[in-house]
Amino acid sequence: ITCPGVQLKDKQELYLNVFVLGQHNKTECVPAVFPLFFQEKLVFGKEFANVVDPGDLVKLLEFDTAVLELIQLIPPVGRVLATYEENTRDFLFPDPKLTHGRRGLEREILMKRSPNFT
């Protein structure tokens, strides 16, 4: 995660909270210095037992929301610095971009700064 020209006032570690397909997972904590590097995989799985038409699955994924939160461990419960929300279909299967990079391994998303991120 990059945030050019920004230094965090608080030095507590940060992590990503990820909500996808009705499941929650989070990354390990990283130091509070940009750029942030999360070198791990988060696995989410869901079985759609009653879906036989791929079009129906696409519709279900469009009604689900994927949420990412950048959280700093500031007591007592942590502070959300930035969020990203998108329907799960577009999050999992983004449109091709005109950038160079291996599909699926590199993603560019723009997170929305929270009022807590000064």
Backbone as numpy.savetxt, mean C-alpha at the origin, in Angstrom:
# Nx Ny Nz CAx CAy CAz Cx Cy Cz
9.83 3.98 -0.67 8.96 5.14 -0.67 9.87 6.36 -0.67
9.59 7.26 -1.58 10.38 8.49 -1.64 9.52 9.67 -1.24
10.19 10.68 -0.73 9.53 11.93 -0.38 10.62 12.99 -0.46
10.96 13.41 -1.69 12.12 14.30 -1.90 12.06 15.57 -1.06
13.20 15.87 -0.44 13.34 17.09 0.34 12.72 17.06 1.72
12.21 15.90 2.15 11.54 15.82 3.44 12.38 15.04 4.44
12.50 15.60 5.62 13.11 14.90 6.73 12.05 14.79 7.82
11.95 13.62 8.41 10.95 13.41 9.45 11.44 13.97 10.78
10.58 14.77 11.40 10.90 15.38 12.69 11.04 14.30 13.76
10.07 13.36 13.78 10.12 12.26 14.74 10.96 11.13 14.16
11.77 10.50 14.96 12.71 9.48 14.47 12.24 8.04 14.70
11.00 7.87 15.18 10.50 6.51 15.38 10.34 5.83 14.02
10.44 4.51 14.03 10.38 3.72 12.80 9.01 3.79 12.14
8.97 3.34 10.87 7.75 3.35 10.07 7.48 1.97 9.51
6.22 1.74 9.15 5.83 0.50 8.47 4.64 0.78 7.57
4.35 -0.16 6.67 3.18 -0.07 5.81 2.11 -1.01 6.33
0.91 -0.52 6.48 -0.28 -1.30 6.80 -0.99 -1.54 5.48
-1.33 -2.77 5.16 -1.96 -3.07 3.87 -3.25 -3.86 4.11
-4.34 -3.38 3.51 -5.64 -4.05 3.56 -6.04 -4.41 2.14
-6.16 -5.70 1.85 -6.55 -6.17 0.52 -7.42 -7.42 0.69
-8.49 -7.50 -0.07 -9.37 -8.67 -0.09 -9.91 -9.01 1.30
-10.19 -7.99 2.09 -10.72 -8.21 3.42 -9.70 -8.72 4.42
-8.42 -8.65 4.07 -7.35 -9.12 4.95 -6.40 -7.97 5.26
-5.69 -8.12 6.36 -4.76 -7.10 6.81 -3.38 -7.72 6.99
-2.36 -7.00 6.61 -0.98 -7.42 6.84 -0.14 -6.17 6.96
1.01 -6.27 7.58 1.89 -5.11 7.68 3.33 -5.54 7.49
4.13 -4.56 7.09 5.55 -4.83 6.86 6.31 -4.75 8.17
7.56 -5.15 8.10 8.48 -4.91 9.22 8.77 -3.42 9.28
9.23 -2.95 10.41 9.55 -1.54 10.58 10.88 -1.19 9.91
10.97 0.02 9.42 12.20 0.53 8.81 12.54 1.87 9.47
13.83 2.26 9.40 14.22 3.55 9.98 13.51 4.72 9.31
13.37 5.81 10.05 12.64 6.99 9.58 13.52 7.91 8.74
14.06 7.39 7.66 14.91 8.15 6.75 14.49 7.84 5.32
14.13 8.87 4.56 13.76 8.67 3.16 15.00 8.53 2.31
14.97 7.67 1.29 13.87 6.81 0.88 13.72 5.61 1.81
12.49 5.14 1.95 12.19 3.97 2.77 12.22 2.74 1.87
12.87 1.68 2.33 12.93 0.44 1.56 12.29 -0.70 2.35
11.23 -1.27 1.77 10.57 -2.42 2.37 10.93 -3.62 1.50
11.82 -4.47 1.99 12.33 -5.60 1.23 11.65 -6.89 1.67
10.35 -7.00 1.41 9.63 -8.19 1.81 8.40 -8.37 0.96
7.81 -9.54 1.01 6.59 -9.84 0.29 5.47 -10.03 1.29
4.33 -9.45 0.98 3.12 -9.67 1.77 2.19 -10.52 0.91
1.68 -11.60 1.47 0.85 -12.53 0.71 -0.59 -12.43 1.18
-1.50 -12.29 0.22 -2.93 -12.25 0.48 -3.58 -13.28 -0.42
-4.54 -14.00 0.09 -5.25 -14.97 -0.72 -6.72 -14.98 -0.38
-7.52 -15.26 -1.39 -8.96 -15.34 -1.16 -9.54 -16.29 -2.20
-10.46 -17.11 -1.76 -11.14 -18.03 -2.66 -12.53 -17.50 -2.96
-12.85 -17.42 -4.24 -14.18 -16.99 -4.67 -14.90 -18.23 -5.17
-15.47 -18.98 -4.24 -16.01 -20.31 -4.52 -17.19 -20.30 -5.48
-18.03 -19.30 -5.45 -19.24 -19.30 -6.26 -19.09 -18.52 -7.57
-17.88 -18.13 -7.93 -17.67 -17.34 -9.14 -17.13 -18.25 -10.24
-17.84 -18.30 -11.36 -17.39 -19.10 -12.50 -17.06 -18.23 -13.70
-17.63 -17.05 -13.77 -17.39 -16.13 -14.88 -16.32 -15.12 -14.48
-15.22 -15.01 -15.26 -14.17 -14.03 -14.93 -14.71 -12.60 -14.84
-15.73 -12.28 -15.62 -16.33 -10.95 -15.55 -16.94 -10.67 -14.18
-17.52 -11.70 -13.56 -18.08 -11.55 -12.21 -16.97 -11.29 -11.20
-15.83 -11.96 -11.39 -14.69 -11.74 -10.49 -14.18 -10.32 -10.63
-14.10 -9.82 -11.85 -13.67 -8.44 -12.07 -14.59 -7.48 -11.33
-15.88 -7.70 -11.41 -16.83 -6.82 -10.71 -16.63 -6.87 -9.20
-16.40 -8.07 -8.65 -16.16 -8.19 -7.20 -14.90 -7.42 -6.80
-13.85 -7.53 -7.60 -12.61 -6.84 -7.29 -12.77 -5.32 -7.41
-13.64 -4.88 -8.32 -13.87 -3.44 -8.45 -14.63 -2.87 -7.26
-15.43 -3.69 -6.59 -16.18 -3.22 -5.42 -15.37 -3.31 -4.13
-14.24 -4.02 -4.16 -13.37 -4.13 -2.99 -12.36 -2.98 -3.05
-11.89 -2.52 -1.90 -10.93 -1.42 -1.85 -9.63 -1.89 -1.23
-8.53 -1.61 -1.91 -7.19 -1.86 -1.37 -6.73 -0.57 -0.70
-6.19 -0.68 0.52 -5.76 0.48 1.28 -4.34 0.24 1.78
-3.46 1.22 1.56 -2.11 1.21 2.10 -1.97 2.42 3.00
-1.36 2.23 4.16 -1.13 3.33 5.10 0.34 3.32 5.51
0.97 4.47 5.44 2.32 4.63 5.96 2.18 5.13 7.39
2.67 4.33 8.33 2.46 4.63 9.75 3.79 4.75 10.47
3.90 5.79 11.30 5.08 5.97 12.13 4.73 5.59 13.56
5.63 4.89 14.21 5.37 4.36 15.56 5.50 5.44 16.64
4.60 6.40 16.60 4.59 7.45 17.61 3.53 7.08 18.64
3.94 6.91 19.92 2.97 6.49 20.94 1.81 7.45 21.05
0.64 6.99 21.46 0.38 5.66 21.99 -0.01 4.62 20.92
-0.51 5.03 19.74 -1.00 4.03 18.79 -0.35 4.14 17.41
0.51 5.07 17.19 1.09 5.27 15.86 0.37 6.39 15.12
1.07 6.97 14.16 0.51 8.10 13.42 0.52 7.77 11.93
-0.65 7.89 11.29 -0.75 7.68 9.84 -0.19 8.92 9.15
0.86 8.73 8.34 1.46 9.85 7.62 0.89 10.02 6.23
0.55 8.89 5.58 0.03 8.96 4.21 -0.81 7.72 3.94
-1.77 7.87 3.01 -2.64 6.74 2.65 -2.77 6.65 1.14
-3.17 5.48 0.70 -3.46 5.23 -0.71 -4.66 4.30 -0.75
-5.67 4.65 -1.54 -6.85 3.81 -1.70 -7.17 3.68 -3.18
-7.52 2.46 -3.58 -7.90 2.20 -4.96 -8.71 0.91 -4.99
-9.57 0.76 -6.00 -10.30 -0.50 -6.06 -9.29 -1.62 -6.29
-9.59 -2.77 -5.73 -8.63 -3.88 -5.72 -8.27 -4.35 -7.13
-9.21 -4.29 -8.07 -8.90 -4.71 -9.44 -7.78 -3.85 -10.02
-7.91 -2.52 -9.93 -6.89 -1.64 -10.49 -5.58 -1.71 -9.71
-5.67 -1.99 -8.41 -4.45 -2.12 -7.61 -3.68 -3.38 -8.01
-4.38 -4.50 -8.14 -3.71 -5.76 -8.47 -3.31 -5.85 -9.94
-4.08 -5.25 -10.81 -3.84 -5.33 -12.25 -3.82 -3.94 -12.85
-2.75 -3.18 -12.60 -2.71 -1.80 -13.09 -2.59 -1.76 -14.61
-3.08 -0.65 -15.17 -2.92 -0.45 -16.61 -1.43 -0.35 -16.93
-1.04 -0.80 -18.13 0.37 -0.65 -18.51 0.77 0.82 -18.52
1.97 1.10 -18.05 2.49 2.46 -18.03 3.62 2.56 -19.04
3.95 3.76 -19.39 5.04 3.99 -20.34 6.37 4.15 -19.61
6.58 3.38 -18.56 7.83 3.43 -17.82 8.56 2.12 -18.00
9.85 2.19 -17.82 10.65 0.99 -17.91 10.71 0.34 -16.54
10.61 -0.91 -16.48 10.62 -1.63 -15.21 9.89 -2.94 -15.40
10.22 -3.88 -14.56 9.60 -5.18 -14.67 8.21 -5.13 -14.07
7.24 -5.51 -14.86 5.84 -5.43 -14.44 5.63 -6.22 -13.15
4.98 -5.59 -12.20 4.66 -6.26 -10.95 5.71 -6.09 -9.87
6.95 -5.83 -10.26 8.01 -5.69 -9.27 8.22 -4.24 -8.88
7.95 -3.33 -9.78 8.08 -1.92 -9.49 6.75 -1.25 -9.75
6.29 -0.49 -8.80 5.02 0.21 -8.94 5.21 1.64 -8.48
4.60 2.54 -9.20 4.55 3.92 -8.77 3.12 4.25 -8.39
2.93 4.66 -7.15 1.62 5.13 -6.70 1.85 6.42 -5.94
0.85 7.25 -5.90 0.95 8.51 -5.18 0.08 8.41 -3.94
0.71 8.48 -2.79 -0.03 8.42 -1.54 -0.49 9.82 -1.16
-1.62 9.88 -0.49 -2.17 11.17 -0.05 -1.64 11.47 1.35
-1.04 12.62 1.49 -0.50 13.03 2.79 -1.63 13.27 3.77
-1.45 12.78 4.99 -2.46 13.03 6.03 -2.14 14.35 6.71
-3.11 14.92 7.42 -2.86 16.18 8.15 -1.76 16.01 9.22
-1.51 14.75 9.64 -0.47 14.50 10.65 0.95 14.57 10.09
1.07 14.61 8.77 2.39 14.61 8.13 2.72 16.04 7.76
3.41 16.71 8.65 3.72 18.14 8.43 4.99 18.32 7.64
